[in-house]
């Protein structure tokens, strides 16, 4: 048994506990989080840490199979420019190089304090690495086909890949501009207990494509030599055109939300009762060089979580680095809220009950945060160390 104490211990179900004692058994399972008054009644051999003890982070959106593309794609090219580089480059490497990079990505996540990850997969390249990693994983098998005539074929391919996946997994759509309503409905009807994820309003081009049929989405399809002359824009933006086809009871991650308006946010919350808004700020800066309006999500009190996207669109897989960006651009958001976004909210979005908080019987991992303060937030030089 280990008895861990610190200046502060954070867990979503308790908030900050000053001078508390976290009781962990030798298998990394939480026995109890003692408030100082109760801890004083015992003669405990405590280990003191200078900083904030916190459950391991939950990275709600990652693409480990793209880890071999770190630094390979130019930043600030916008949605279409990024995709036009990514598509040809991702397959210019051998299987061994791709799988080795995915394994290194898993290690980077874990060493950086992440305990669980929601990982996007289009291939089997990341499966072995995740299976042999201490990370808790939910794999999203991502499907793409804007043409409804291809929906059945794509579903069958997705199911075949799903059957090869050794982690808990579910089929999921890629993005509004790349999935037909028929395919959305087919995905939503599959694996009823599993979460869903979709890239949402990552660029202005998405909304423009659905509202007018014009913009840089067409540039991407022209690059791919895919005829979409048959497509008729519905006249409403990407979120409003897509969400009605995904109205299930399952957790639904809307990822990026860079160009989601307050009206969109409020409307979506009335439509779907199990939404989770996932931010990947460093990827947004890398691709579009802009950020979501974090404060509007905070003020609305909606469920937010944090991801890193891929090393094709980010310099690291550090959740702490993502929190630093949010803290710098929205310093009014309390530290407790940011930590809830990075822990318990991500666990709920991925439907992984064993991580995200220091509740008895859970195995959330334990990390130490330095350079963070309950009142002043997250400093630019904040650091994370894995304790358990």
BELHULIN-V515633 format. One record per helix or strand. SS is the DSSP state (H for helix, E for strand). FROM is the first residue (numbers start at 1). TO is the last residue. If there is no record, write none. Layout:
((SS:FROM:TO) (SS:FROM:TO))
This chain:
((E:2:11) (E:15:18) (E:21:24) (E:30:34) (H:36:39) (E:46:55) (E:57:62) (H:64:69) (H:78:89) (H:95:111) (E:114:121) (H:127:131) (E:136:143) (E:145:145) (H:148:164) (E:168:173) (E:175:175) (H:176:178) (E:179:179) (H:181:188) (E:196:200) (H:204:212) (H:216:223) (H:238:246) (E:252:256) (H:262:271) (E:275:279) (H:281:287) (H:294:300) (E:304:306) (E:309:309) (H:319:329) (H:335:342) (H:344:350) (E:366:373) (E:377:386))
